Amino acid sequence: MKFPICTNCVHFLEHKNYYPYDSPPDSKEYGQCKLFGQIDLITGVIEYDYAKFCRSDATKCGKNATKFEEIPKK
């Protein structure tokens, strides 16, 4: 059985490394999902959940990727 991959989903946010002294981390490990997160009521910044945790949680996207939407082909 083939499961949808988060990096092919419109809700996936690739990790961006802004610290110049580190080697860039793998975006698959630290990528986030735009569907799940919390807003900081002081700053207004949304802190999204890591995609790998959303896929591990059946109440979010789960292993079957219930919220998956494929990126449209150009």
PDB file of N, CA, C, O and CB in Angstrom:
ATOM      1  N   MET A   1       0.843  -1.187   0.000  1.00  0.00           N
ATOM      2  CA  MET A   1       0.000   0.000   0.000  1.00  0.00           C
ATOM      3  C   MET A   1       0.886   1.248   0.000  1.00  0.00           C
ATOM      4  O   MET A   1       1.834   1.342   0.780  1.00  0.00           O
ATOM      5  CB  MET A   1      -0.958   0.000   1.226  1.00  0.00           C
ATOM      6  N   LYS A   2       0.580   2.182  -0.859  1.00  0.00           N
ATOM      7  CA  LYS A   2       1.370   3.400  -0.978  1.00  0.00           C
ATOM      8  C   LYS A   2       0.661   4.543  -0.251  1.00  0.00           C
ATOM      9  O   LYS A   2      -0.519   4.801  -0.486  1.00  0.00           O
ATOM     10  CB  LYS A   2       1.607   3.760  -2.467  1.00  0.00           C
ATOM     11  N   PHE A   3       1.397   5.226   0.637  1.00  0.00           N
ATOM     12  CA  PHE A   3       0.834   6.325   1.402  1.00  0.00           C
ATOM     13  C   PHE A   3       1.282   7.665   0.814  1.00  0.00           C
ATOM     14  O   PHE A   3       2.385   7.756   0.275  1.00  0.00           O
ATOM     15  CB  PHE A   3       1.247   6.219   2.882  1.00  0.00           C
ATOM     16  N   PRO A   4       0.450   8.701   0.905  1.00  0.00           N
ATOM     17  CA  PRO A   4       0.848  10.030   0.446  1.00  0.00           C
ATOM     18  C   PRO A   4       2.039  10.555   1.255  1.00  0.00           C
ATOM     19  O   PRO A   4       2.154  10.283   2.450  1.00  0.00           O
ATOM     20  CB  PRO A   4      -0.338  11.008   0.548  1.00  0.00           C
ATOM     21  N   ILE A   5       2.902  11.292   0.608  1.00  0.00           N
ATOM     22  CA  ILE A   5       4.108  11.845   1.226  1.00  0.00           C
ATOM     23  C   ILE A   5       3.867  13.313   1.547  1.00  0.00           C
ATOM     24  O   ILE A   5       3.387  14.068   0.701  1.00  0.00           O
ATOM     25  CB  ILE A   5       5.347  11.678   0.294  1.00  0.00           C
ATOM     26  N   CYS A   6       4.200  13.717   2.767  1.00  0.00           N
ATOM     27  CA  CYS A   6       3.951  15.091   3.224  1.00  0.00           C
ATOM     28  C   CYS A   6       4.611  16.144   2.329  1.00  0.00           C
ATOM     29  O   CYS A   6       4.026  17.200   2.089  1.00  0.00           O
ATOM     30  CB  CYS A   6       4.450  15.256   4.650  1.00  0.00           C
ATOM     31  N   THR A   7       5.804  15.874   1.840  1.00  0.00           N
ATOM     32  CA  THR A   7       6.492  16.875   1.012  1.00  0.00           C
ATOM     33  C   THR A   7       5.764  17.138  -0.300  1.00  0.00           C
ATOM     34  O   THR A   7       6.065  18.114  -0.988  1.00  0.00           O
ATOM     35  CB  THR A   7       7.915  16.423   0.720  1.00  0.00           C
ATOM     36  N   ASN A   8       4.811  16.282  -0.655  1.00  0.00           N
ATOM     37  CA  ASN A   8       4.011  16.475  -1.870  1.00  0.00           C
ATOM     38  C   ASN A   8       2.653  17.100  -1.572  1.00  0.00           C
ATOM     39  O   ASN A   8       1.784  17.144  -2.443  1.00  0.00           O
ATOM     40  CB  ASN A   8       3.814  15.146  -2.583  1.00  0.00           C
ATOM     41  N   CYS A   9       2.464  17.582  -0.343  1.00  0.00           N
ATOM     42  CA  CYS A   9       1.184  18.133   0.085  1.00  0.00           C
ATOM     43  C   CYS A   9       1.224  19.667   0.099  1.00  0.00           C
ATOM     44  O   CYS A   9       2.249  20.263   0.428  1.00  0.00           O
ATOM     45  CB  CYS A   9       0.813  17.597   1.476  1.00  0.00           C
ATOM     46  N   VAL A  10       0.108  20.295  -0.257  1.00  0.00           N
ATOM     47  CA  VAL A  10       0.036  21.762  -0.279  1.00  0.00           C
ATOM     48  C   VAL A  10       0.155  22.359   1.124  1.00  0.00           C
ATOM     49  O   VAL A  10       0.469  23.542   1.259  1.00  0.00           O
ATOM     50  CB  VAL A  10      -1.275  22.214  -0.923  1.00  0.00           C
ATOM     51  N   HIS A  11      -0.086  21.576   2.156  1.00  0.00           N
ATOM     52  CA  HIS A  11      -0.038  22.080   3.530  1.00  0.00           C
ATOM     53  C   HIS A  11       1.343  21.969   4.168  1.00  0.00           C
ATOM     54  O   HIS A  11       1.544  22.445   5.285  1.00  0.00           O
ATOM     55  CB  HIS A  11      -1.033  21.338   4.374  1.00  0.00           C
ATOM     56  N   PHE A  12       2.294  21.349   3.475  1.00  0.00           N
ATOM     57  CA  PHE A  12       3.634  21.141   4.018  1.00  0.00           C
ATOM     58  C   PHE A  12       4.467  22.414   3.919  1.00  0.00           C
ATOM     59  O   PHE A  12       4.539  23.042   2.862  1.00  0.00           O
ATOM     60  CB  PHE A  12       4.336  19.994   3.285  1.00  0.00           C
ATOM     61  N   LEU A  13       5.091  22.783   5.027  1.00  0.00           N
ATOM     62  CA  LEU A  13       6.007  23.927   5.061  1.00  0.00           C
ATOM     63  C   LEU A  13       7.421  23.403   5.231  1.00  0.00           C
ATOM     64  O   LEU A  13       7.745  22.798   6.254  1.00  0.00           O
ATOM     65  CB  LEU A  13       5.640  24.924   6.211  1.00  0.00           C
ATOM     66  N   GLU A  14       8.259  23.631   4.239  1.00  0.00           N
ATOM     67  CA  GLU A  14       9.638  23.175   4.324  1.00  0.00           C
ATOM     68  C   GLU A  14      10.399  23.990   5.366  1.00  0.00           C
ATOM     69  O   GLU A  14      10.207  25.200   5.489  1.00  0.00           O
ATOM     70  CB  GLU A  14      10.327  23.275   2.953  1.00  0.00           C
ATOM     71  N   HIS A  15      11.256  23.313   6.105  1.00  0.00           N
ATOM     72  CA  HIS A  15      12.052  23.994   7.135  1.00  0.00           C
ATOM     73  C   HIS A  15      13.071  24.919   6.478  1.00  0.00           C
ATOM     74  O   HIS A  15      13.727  24.540   5.508  1.00  0.00           O
ATOM     75  CB  HIS A  15      12.769  22.965   8.050  1.00  0.00           C
ATOM     76  N   LYS A  16      13.198  26.122   7.005  1.00  0.00           N
ATOM     77  CA  LYS A  16      14.182  27.095   6.531  1.00  0.00           C
ATOM     78  C   LYS A  16      15.214  27.304   7.626  1.00  0.00           C
ATOM     79  O   LYS A  16      14.856  27.548   8.778  1.00  0.00           O
ATOM     80  CB  LYS A  16      13.504  28.448   6.134  1.00  0.00           C
ATOM     81  N   ASN A  17      16.484  27.212   7.279  1.00  0.00           N
ATOM     82  CA  ASN A  17      17.562  27.403   8.239  1.00  0.00           C
ATOM     83  C   ASN A  17      18.115  28.815   8.091  1.00  0.00           C
ATOM     84  O   ASN A  17      18.676  29.163   7.052  1.00  0.00           O
ATOM     85  CB  ASN A  17      18.682  26.346   8.038  1.00  0.00           C
ATOM     86  N   TYR A  18      17.955  29.624   9.132  1.00  0.00           N
ATOM     87  CA  TYR A  18      18.429  30.999   9.083  1.00  0.00           C
ATOM     88  C   TYR A  18      19.696  31.201   9.906  1.00  0.00           C
ATOM     89  O   TYR A  18      20.192  32.324  10.002  1.00  0.00           O
ATOM     90  CB  TYR A  18      17.349  31.934   9.570  1.00  0.00           C
ATOM     91  N   TYR A  19      20.228  30.139  10.500  1.00  0.00           N
ATOM     92  CA  TYR A  19      21.436  30.247  11.298  1.00  0.00           C
ATOM     93  C   TYR A  19      22.604  29.828  10.424  1.00  0.00           C
ATOM     94  O   TYR A  19      22.701  28.656  10.059  1.00  0.00           O
ATOM     95  CB  TYR A  19      21.351  29.377  12.594  1.00  0.00           C
ATOM     96  N   PRO A  20      23.505  30.759  10.073  1.00  0.00           N
ATOM     97  CA  PRO A  20      24.521  30.483   9.051  1.00  0.00           C
ATOM     98  C   PRO A  20      25.599  29.487   9.470  1.00  0.00           C
ATOM     99  O   PRO A  20      26.343  29.013   8.612  1.00  0.00           O
ATOM    100  CB  PRO A  20      25.177  31.755   8.661  1.00  0.00           C
ATOM    101  N   TYR A  21      25.712  29.154  10.750  1.00  0.00           N
ATOM    102  CA  TYR A  21      26.806  28.293  11.194  1.00  0.00           C
ATOM    103  C   TYR A  21      26.428  26.827  11.276  1.00  0.00           C
ATOM    104  O   TYR A  21      27.290  25.978  11.504  1.00  0.00           O
ATOM    105  CB  TYR A  21      27.294  28.747  12.525  1.00  0.00           C
ATOM    106  N   ASP A  22      25.175  26.522  11.097  1.00  0.00           N
ATOM    107  CA  ASP A  22      24.726  25.129  11.122  1.00  0.00           C
ATOM    108  C   ASP A  22      24.590  24.603   9.705  1.00  0.00           C
ATOM    109  O   ASP A  22      24.297  25.345   8.767  1.00  0.00           O
ATOM    110  CB  ASP A  22      23.386  24.996  11.874  1.00  0.00           C
ATOM    111  N   SER A  23      24.810  23.301   9.575  1.00  0.00           N
ATOM    112  CA  SER A  23      24.471  22.702   8.291  1.00  0.00           C
ATOM    113  C   SER A  23      22.953  22.626   8.241  1.00  0.00           C
ATOM    114  O   SER A  23      22.309  22.393   9.264  1.00  0.00           O
ATOM    115  CB  SER A  23      25.138  21.278   8.105  1.00  0.00           C
ATOM    116  N   PRO A  24      22.384  22.818   7.075  1.00  0.00           N
ATOM    117  CA  PRO A  24      20.923  22.839   7.006  1.00  0.00           C
ATOM    118  C   PRO A  24      20.321  21.500   7.419  1.00  0.00           C
ATOM    119  O   PRO A  24      20.749  20.454   6.931  1.00  0.00           O
ATOM    120  CB  PRO A  24      20.467  23.199   5.596  1.00  0.00           C
ATOM    121  N   PRO A  25      19.335  21.520   8.312  1.00  0.00           N
ATOM    122  CA  PRO A  25      18.671  20.262   8.688  1.00  0.00           C
ATOM    123  C   PRO A  25      17.796  19.759   7.555  1.00  0.00           C
ATOM    124  O   PRO A  25      17.416  20.512   6.658  1.00  0.00           O
ATOM    125  CB  PRO A  25      17.825  20.449   9.960  1.00  0.00           C
ATOM    126  N   ASP A  26      17.493  18.508   7.611  1.00  0.00           N
ATOM    127  CA  ASP A  26      16.654  17.882   6.598  1.00  0.00           C
ATOM    128  C   ASP A  26      15.231  18.431   6.716  1.00  0.00           C
ATOM    129  O   ASP A  26      14.628  18.355   7.786  1.00  0.00           O
ATOM    130  CB  ASP A  26      16.667  16.332   6.746  1.00  0.00           C
ATOM    131  N   SER A  27      14.696  18.975   5.640  1.00  0.00           N
ATOM    132  CA  SER A  27      13.364  19.572   5.675  1.00  0.00           C
ATOM    133  C   SER A  27      12.283  18.539   5.982  1.00  0.00           C
ATOM    134  O   SER A  27      11.226  18.891   6.505  1.00  0.00           O
ATOM    135  CB  SER A  27      13.063  20.254   4.352  1.00  0.00           C
ATOM    136  N   LYS A  28      12.533  17.275   5.666  1.00  0.00           N
ATOM    137  CA  LYS A  28      11.549  16.227   5.963  1.00  0.00           C
ATOM    138  C   LYS A  28      11.456  16.009   7.468  1.00  0.00           C
ATOM    139  O   LYS A  28      10.391  15.665   7.980  1.00  0.00           O
ATOM    140  CB  LYS A  28      11.922  14.903   5.249  1.00  0.00           C
ATOM    141  N   GLU A  29      12.551  16.205   8.171  1.00  0.00           N
ATOM    142  CA  GLU A  29      12.569  15.995   9.617  1.00  0.00           C
ATOM    143  C   GLU A  29      11.920  17.158  10.354  1.00  0.00           C
ATOM    144  O   GLU A  29      11.216  16.948  11.342  1.00  0.00           O
ATOM    145  CB  GLU A  29      14.001  15.802  10.107  1.00  0.00           C
ATOM    146  N   TYR A  30      12.149  18.378   9.887  1.00  0.00           N
ATOM    147  CA  TYR A  30      11.676  19.560  10.596  1.00  0.00           C
ATOM    148  C   TYR A  30      10.578  20.319   9.852  1.00  0.00           C
ATOM    149  O   TYR A  30      10.197  21.412  10.269  1.00  0.00           O
ATOM    150  CB  TYR A  30      12.827  20.480  10.854  1.00  0.00           C
ATOM    151  N   GLY A  31      10.071  19.761   8.767  1.00  0.00           N
ATOM    152  CA  GLY A  31       8.980  20.395   8.038  1.00  0.00           C
ATOM    153  C   GLY A  31       7.731  20.467   8.907  1.00  0.00           C
ATOM    154  O   GLY A  31       7.542  19.654   9.813  1.00  0.00           O
ATOM    155  N   GLN A  32       6.887  21.441   8.623  1.00  0.00           N
ATOM    156  CA  GLN A  32       5.698  21.649   9.433  1.00  0.00           C
ATOM    157  C   GLN A  32       4.441  21.570   8.575  1.00  0.00           C
ATOM    158  O   GLN A  32       4.505  21.618   7.346  1.00  0.00           O
ATOM    159  CB  GLN A  32       5.769  22.998  10.151  1.00  0.00           C
ATOM    160  N   CYS A  33       3.302  21.448   9.245  1.00  0.00           N
ATOM    161  CA  CYS A  33       2.027  21.363   8.553  1.00  0.00           C
ATOM    162  C   CYS A  33       1.212  22.621   8.847  1.00  0.00           C
ATOM    163  O   CYS A  33       1.016  22.986  10.007  1.00  0.00           O
ATOM    164  CB  CYS A  33       1.251  20.089   8.976  1.00  0.00           C
ATOM    165  N   LYS A  34       0.739  23.281   7.788  1.00  0.00           N
ATOM    166  CA  LYS A  34      -0.033  24.524   7.939  1.00  0.00           C
ATOM    167  C   LYS A  34      -1.416  24.302   8.534  1.00  0.00           C
ATOM    168  O   LYS A  34      -2.069  25.262   8.943  1.00  0.00           O
ATOM    169  CB  LYS A  34      -0.174  25.205   6.601  1.00  0.00           C
ATOM    170  N   LEU A  35      -1.871  23.068   8.590  1.00  0.00           N
ATOM    171  CA  LEU A  35      -3.215  22.798   9.115  1.00  0.00           C
ATOM    172  C   LEU A  35      -3.273  22.749  10.636  1.00  0.00           C
ATOM    173  O   LEU A  35      -4.336  22.933  11.229  1.00  0.00           O
ATOM    174  CB  LEU A  35      -3.723  21.498   8.562  1.00  0.00           C
ATOM    175  N   PHE A  36      -2.135  22.503  11.259  1.00  0.00           N
ATOM    176  CA  PHE A  36      -2.133  22.300  12.707  1.00  0.00           C
ATOM    177  C   PHE A  36      -1.097  23.176  13.383  1.00  0.00           C
ATOM    178  O   PHE A  36       0.077  23.166  13.014  1.00  0.00           O
ATOM    179  CB  PHE A  36      -1.872  20.837  13.040  1.00  0.00           C
ATOM    180  N   GLY A  37      -1.535  23.928  14.367  1.00  0.00           N
ATOM    181  CA  GLY A  37      -0.631  24.777  15.114  1.00  0.00           C
ATOM    182  C   GLY A  37      -1.407  25.662  16.067  1.00  0.00           C
ATOM    183  O   GLY A  37      -2.630  25.576  16.174  1.00  0.00           O
ATOM    184  N   GLN A  38      -0.668  26.512  16.756  1.00  0.00           N
ATOM    185  CA  GLN A  38      -1.274  27.421  17.715  1.00  0.00           C
ATOM    186  C   GLN A  38      -0.742  28.822  17.475  1.00  0.00           C
ATOM    187  O   GLN A  38       0.402  29.010  17.058  1.00  0.00           O
ATOM    188  CB  GLN A  38      -0.996  26.966  19.166  1.00  0.00           C
ATOM    189  N   ILE A  39      -1.588  29.794  17.743  1.00  0.00           N
ATOM    190  CA  ILE A  39      -1.177  31.180  17.597  1.00  0.00           C
ATOM    191  C   ILE A  39      -0.698  31.700  18.952  1.00  0.00           C
ATOM    192  O   ILE A  39      -1.325  31.457  19.983  1.00  0.00           O
ATOM    193  CB  ILE A  39      -2.341  32.052  17.042  1.00  0.00           C
ATOM    194  N   ASP A  40       0.409  32.412  18.930  1.00  0.00           N
ATOM    195  CA  ASP A  40       0.912  33.065  20.137  1.00  0.00           C
ATOM    196  C   ASP A  40       0.070  34.325  20.322  1.00  0.00           C
ATOM    197  O   ASP A  40       0.123  35.234  19.494  1.00  0.00           O
ATOM    198  CB  ASP A  40       2.469  33.401  20.034  1.00  0.00           C
ATOM    199  N   LEU A  41      -0.689  34.382  21.383  1.00  0.00           N
ATOM    200  CA  LEU A  41      -1.621  35.495  21.589  1.00  0.00           C
ATOM    201  C   LEU A  41      -0.922  36.818  21.864  1.00  0.00           C
ATOM    202  O   LEU A  41      -1.554  37.870  21.777  1.00  0.00           O
ATOM    203  CB  LEU A  41      -2.548  35.178  22.728  1.00  0.00           C
ATOM    204  N   ILE A  42       0.348  36.793  22.190  1.00  0.00           N
ATOM    205  CA  ILE A  42       1.109  38.017  22.424  1.00  0.00           C
ATOM    206  C   ILE A  42       1.686  38.570  21.120  1.00  0.00           C
ATOM    207  O   ILE A  42       1.544  39.756  20.822  1.00  0.00           O
ATOM    208  CB  ILE A  42       2.235  37.757  23.427  1.00  0.00           C
ATOM    209  N   THR A  43       2.337  37.699  20.350  1.00  0.00           N
ATOM    210  CA  THR A  43       3.010  38.156  19.133  1.00  0.00           C
ATOM    211  C   THR A  43       2.185  37.968  17.871  1.00  0.00           C
ATOM    212  O   THR A  43       2.436  38.632  16.865  1.00  0.00           O
ATOM    213  CB  THR A  43       4.308  37.438  18.979  1.00  0.00           C
ATOM    214  N   GLY A  44       1.202  37.071  17.909  1.00  0.00           N
ATOM    215  CA  GLY A  44       0.408  36.780  16.721  1.00  0.00           C
ATOM    216  C   GLY A  44       1.063  35.787  15.782  1.00  0.00           C
ATOM    217  O   GLY A  44       0.511  35.475  14.727  1.00  0.00           O
ATOM    218  N   VAL A  45       2.235  35.284  16.150  1.00  0.00           N
ATOM    219  CA  VAL A  45       2.960  34.329  15.316  1.00  0.00           C
ATOM    220  C   VAL A  45       2.334  32.948  15.485  1.00  0.00           C
ATOM    221  O   VAL A  45       2.043  32.517  16.601  1.00  0.00           O
ATOM    222  CB  VAL A  45       4.475  34.301  15.684  1.00  0.00           C
ATOM    223  N   ILE A  46       2.133  32.265  14.369  1.00  0.00           N
ATOM    224  CA  ILE A  46       1.596  30.910  14.415  1.00  0.00           C
ATOM    225  C   ILE A  46       2.748  29.931  14.479  1.00  0.00           C
ATOM    226  O   ILE A  46       3.654  29.968  13.646  1.00  0.00           O
ATOM    227  CB  ILE A  46       0.692  30.618  13.191  1.00  0.00           C
ATOM    228  N   GLU A  47       2.712  29.057  15.466  1.00  0.00           N
ATOM    229  CA  GLU A  47       3.709  28.006  15.604  1.00  0.00           C
ATOM    230  C   GLU A  47       3.070  26.715  15.118  1.00  0.00           C
ATOM    231  O   GLU A  47       2.245  26.115  15.809  1.00  0.00           O
ATOM    232  CB  GLU A  47       4.220  27.877  17.087  1.00  0.00           C
ATOM    233  N   TYR A  48       3.462  26.295  13.919  1.00  0.00           N
ATOM    234  CA  TYR A  48       2.878  25.104  13.308  1.00  0.00           C
ATOM    235  C   TYR A  48       3.484  23.838  13.887  1.00  0.00           C
ATOM    236  O   TYR A  48       4.640  23.828  14.309  1.00  0.00           O
ATOM    237  CB  TYR A  48       3.073  25.131  11.797  1.00  0.00           C
ATOM    238  N   ASP A  49       2.692  22.763  13.905  1.00  0.00           N
ATOM    239  CA  ASP A  49       3.160  21.464  14.378  1.00  0.00           C
ATOM    240  C   ASP A  49       4.063  20.837  13.321  1.00  0.00           C
ATOM    241  O   ASP A  49       3.903  21.076  12.125  1.00  0.00           O
ATOM    242  CB  ASP A  49       1.965  20.528  14.706  1.00  0.00           C
ATOM    243  N   TYR A  50       5.015  20.030  13.786  1.00  0.00           N
ATOM    244  CA  TYR A  50       5.874  19.304  12.850  1.00  0.00           C
ATOM    245  C   TYR A  50       5.042  18.262  12.108  1.00  0.00           C
ATOM    246  O   TYR A  50       4.210  17.576  12.702  1.00  0.00           O
ATOM    247  CB  TYR A  50       7.067  18.629  13.593  1.00  0.00           C
ATOM    248  N   ALA A  51       5.279  18.156  10.811  1.00  0.00           N
ATOM    249  CA  ALA A  51       4.511  17.240   9.966  1.00  0.00           C
ATOM    250  C   ALA A  51       4.632  15.801  10.445  1.00  0.00           C
ATOM    251  O   ALA A  51       3.656  15.052  10.401  1.00  0.00           O
ATOM    252  CB  ALA A  51       4.973  17.343   8.518  1.00  0.00           C
ATOM    253  N   LYS A  52       5.814  15.405  10.901  1.00  0.00           N
ATOM    254  CA  LYS A  52       5.977  14.006  11.318  1.00  0.00           C
ATOM    255  C   LYS A  52       5.107  13.677  12.525  1.00  0.00           C
ATOM    256  O   LYS A  52       4.673  12.535  12.673  1.00  0.00           O
ATOM    257  CB  LYS A  52       7.443  13.716  11.642  1.00  0.00           C
ATOM    258  N   PHE A  53       4.842  14.664  13.398  1.00  0.00           N
ATOM    259  CA  PHE A  53       3.976  14.419  14.539  1.00  0.00           C
ATOM    260  C   PHE A  53       2.507  14.408  14.110  1.00  0.00           C
ATOM    261  O   PHE A  53       1.698  13.671  14.674  1.00  0.00           O
ATOM    262  CB  PHE A  53       4.209  15.479  15.623  1.00  0.00           C
ATOM    263  N   CYS A  54       2.168  15.221  13.116  1.00  0.00           N
ATOM    264  CA  CYS A  54       0.790  15.216  12.596  1.00  0.00           C
ATOM    265  C   CYS A  54       0.470  13.872  11.949  1.00  0.00           C
ATOM    266  O   CYS A  54      -0.654  13.383  12.057  1.00  0.00           O
ATOM    267  CB  CYS A  54       0.585  16.362  11.573  1.00  0.00           C
ATOM    268  N   ARG A  55       1.446  13.279  11.283  1.00  0.00           N
ATOM    269  CA  ARG A  55       1.233  11.983  10.645  1.00  0.00           C
ATOM    270  C   ARG A  55       1.195  10.858  11.657  1.00  0.00           C
ATOM    271  O   ARG A  55       0.643   9.794  11.374  1.00  0.00           O
ATOM    272  CB  ARG A  55       2.315  11.716   9.624  1.00  0.00           C
ATOM    273  N   SER A  56       1.769  11.069  12.832  1.00  0.00           N
ATOM    274  CA  SER A  56       1.751  10.048  13.878  1.00  0.00           C
ATOM    275  C   SER A  56       0.479  10.108  14.720  1.00  0.00           C
ATOM    276  O   SER A  56       0.190   9.182  15.478  1.00  0.00           O
ATOM    277  CB  SER A  56       2.967  10.202  14.776  1.00  0.00           C
ATOM    278  N   ASP A  57      -0.276  11.189  14.592  1.00  0.00           N
ATOM    279  CA  ASP A  57      -1.456  11.423  15.418  1.00  0.00           C
ATOM    280  C   ASP A  57      -2.727  11.199  14.592  1.00  0.00           C
ATOM    281  O   ASP A  57      -3.001  11.938  13.647  1.00  0.00           O
ATOM    282  CB  ASP A  57      -1.434  12.857  16.006  1.00  0.00           C
ATOM    283  N   ALA A  58      -3.492  10.176  14.958  1.00  0.00           N
ATOM    284  CA  ALA A  58      -4.705   9.841  14.214  1.00  0.00           C
ATOM    285  C   ALA A  58      -5.766  10.939  14.301  1.00  0.00           C
ATOM    286  O   ALA A  58      -6.655  10.991  13.451  1.00  0.00           O
ATOM    287  CB  ALA A  58      -5.279   8.536  14.728  1.00  0.00           C
ATOM    288  N   THR A  59      -5.698  11.816  15.305  1.00  0.00           N
ATOM    289  CA  THR A  59      -6.667  12.908  15.415  1.00  0.00           C
ATOM    290  C   THR A  59      -6.303  14.084  14.514  1.00  0.00           C
ATOM    291  O   THR A  59      -7.096  15.012  14.354  1.00  0.00           O
ATOM    292  CB  THR A  59      -6.767  13.378  16.859  1.00  0.00           C
ATOM    293  N   LYS A  60      -5.119  14.051  13.932  1.00  0.00           N
ATOM    294  CA  LYS A  60      -4.703  15.113  12.998  1.00  0.00           C
ATOM    295  C   LYS A  60      -4.755  14.533  11.583  1.00  0.00           C
ATOM    296  O   LYS A  60      -5.846  14.334  11.049  1.00  0.00           O
ATOM    297  CB  LYS A  60      -3.247  15.659  13.342  1.00  0.00           C
ATOM    298  N   CYS A  61      -3.637  14.264  10.980  1.00  0.00           N
ATOM    299  CA  CYS A  61      -3.625  13.710   9.619  1.00  0.00           C
ATOM    300  C   CYS A  61      -3.511  12.185   9.648  1.00  0.00           C
ATOM    301  O   CYS A  61      -4.123  11.500   8.828  1.00  0.00           O
ATOM    302  CB  CYS A  61      -2.460  14.310   8.804  1.00  0.00           C
ATOM    303  N   GLY A  62      -2.749  11.668  10.567  1.00  0.00           N
ATOM    304  CA  GLY A  62      -2.618  10.228  10.730  1.00  0.00           C
ATOM    305  C   GLY A  62      -1.805   9.547   9.652  1.00  0.00           C
ATOM    306  O   GLY A  62      -1.401  10.169   8.669  1.00  0.00           O
ATOM    307  N   LYS A  63      -1.574   8.268   9.847  1.00  0.00           N
ATOM    308  CA  LYS A  63      -0.769   7.484   8.899  1.00  0.00           C
ATOM    309  C   LYS A  63      -1.416   7.410   7.519  1.00  0.00           C
ATOM    310  O   LYS A  63      -0.721   7.269   6.513  1.00  0.00           O
ATOM    311  CB  LYS A  63      -0.553   6.074   9.437  1.00  0.00           C
ATOM    312  N   ASN A  64      -2.737   7.504   7.472  1.00  0.00           N
ATOM    313  CA  ASN A  64      -3.435   7.437   6.183  1.00  0.00           C
ATOM    314  C   ASN A  64      -3.525   8.785   5.484  1.00  0.00           C
ATOM    315  O   ASN A  64      -4.089   8.882   4.394  1.00  0.00           O
ATOM    316  CB  ASN A  64      -4.823   6.888   6.382  1.00  0.00           C
ATOM    317  N   ALA A  65      -2.971   9.830   6.102  1.00  0.00           N
ATOM    318  CA  ALA A  65      -2.931  11.175   5.512  1.00  0.00           C
ATOM    319  C   ALA A  65      -4.325  11.666   5.121  1.00  0.00           C
ATOM    320  O   ALA A  65      -4.571  11.992   3.960  1.00  0.00           O
ATOM    321  CB  ALA A  65      -2.016  11.185   4.284  1.00  0.00           C
ATOM    322  N   THR A  66      -5.213  11.715   6.075  1.00  0.00           N
ATOM    323  CA  THR A  66      -6.600  12.093   5.811  1.00  0.00           C
ATOM    324  C   THR A  66      -6.759  13.532   5.349  1.00  0.00           C
ATOM    325  O   THR A  66      -7.766  13.857   4.719  1.00  0.00           O
ATOM    326  CB  THR A  66      -7.420  11.879   7.039  1.00  0.00           C
ATOM    327  N   LYS A  67      -5.803  14.405   5.639  1.00  0.00           N
ATOM    328  CA  LYS A  67      -5.882  15.813   5.241  1.00  0.00           C
ATOM    329  C   LYS A  67      -5.005  16.132   4.028  1.00  0.00           C
ATOM    330  O   LYS A  67      -4.894  17.293   3.632  1.00  0.00           O
ATOM    331  CB  LYS A  67      -5.479  16.700   6.405  1.00  0.00           C
ATOM    332  N   PHE A  68      -4.395  15.128   3.448  1.00  0.00           N
ATOM    333  CA  PHE A  68      -3.464  15.306   2.331  1.00  0.00           C
ATOM    334  C   PHE A  68      -4.149  15.910   1.113  1.00  0.00           C
ATOM    335  O   PHE A  68      -5.221  15.464   0.705  1.00  0.00           O
ATOM    336  CB  PHE A  68      -2.831  13.975   1.957  1.00  0.00           C
ATOM    337  N   GLU A  69      -3.516  16.931   0.536  1.00  0.00           N
ATOM    338  CA  GLU A  69      -3.941  17.522  -0.740  1.00  0.00           C
ATOM    339  C   GLU A  69      -2.689  17.653  -1.599  1.00  0.00           C
ATOM    340  O   GLU A  69      -1.770  18.401  -1.267  1.00  0.00           O
ATOM    341  CB  GLU A  69      -4.661  18.930  -0.536  1.00  0.00           C
ATOM    342  N   GLU A  70      -2.667  16.927  -2.694  1.00  0.00           N
ATOM    343  CA  GLU A  70      -1.488  16.922  -3.544  1.00  0.00           C
ATOM    344  C   GLU A  70      -1.236  18.271  -4.199  1.00  0.00           C
ATOM    345  O   GLU A  70      -2.172  18.961  -4.604  1.00  0.00           O
ATOM    346  CB  GLU A  70      -1.624  15.865  -4.600  1.00  0.00           C
ATOM    347  N   ILE A  71       0.029  18.638  -4.300  1.00  0.00           N
ATOM    348  CA  ILE A  71       0.417  19.876  -4.979  1.00  0.00           C
ATOM    349  C   ILE A  71       0.044  19.726  -6.449  1.00  0.00           C
ATOM    350  O   ILE A  71       0.419  18.734  -7.074  1.00  0.00           O
ATOM    351  CB  ILE A  71       1.959  20.180  -4.804  1.00  0.00           C
ATOM    352  N   PRO A  72      -0.688  20.691  -7.020  1.00  0.00           N
ATOM    353  CA  PRO A  72      -1.084  20.579  -8.431  1.00  0.00           C
ATOM    354  C   PRO A  72       0.117  20.544  -9.367  1.00  0.00           C
ATOM    355  O   PRO A  72       1.104  21.251  -9.164  1.00  0.00           O
ATOM    356  CB  PRO A  72      -1.991  21.738  -8.813  1.00  0.00           C
ATOM    357  N   LYS A  73       0.014  19.726 -10.372  1.00  0.00           N
ATOM    358  CA  LYS A  73       1.049  19.639 -11.405  1.00  0.00           C
ATOM    359  C   LYS A  73       0.962  20.859 -12.295  1.00  0.00           C
ATOM    360  O   LYS A  73      -0.133  21.338 -12.589  1.00  0.00           O
ATOM    361  CB  LYS A  73       0.904  18.342 -12.241  1.00  0.00           C
ATOM    362  N   LYS A  74       2.108  21.368 -12.730  1.00  0.00           N
ATOM    363  CA  LYS A  74       2.124  22.545 -13.604  1.00  0.00           C
ATOM    364  C   LYS A  74       1.985  22.150 -15.034  1.00  0.00           C
ATOM    365  O   LYS A  74       1.978  23.010 -15.915  1.00  0.00           O
ATOM    366  CB  LYS A  74       3.390  23.344 -13.419  1.00  0.00           C
TER     367      LYS A  74
END
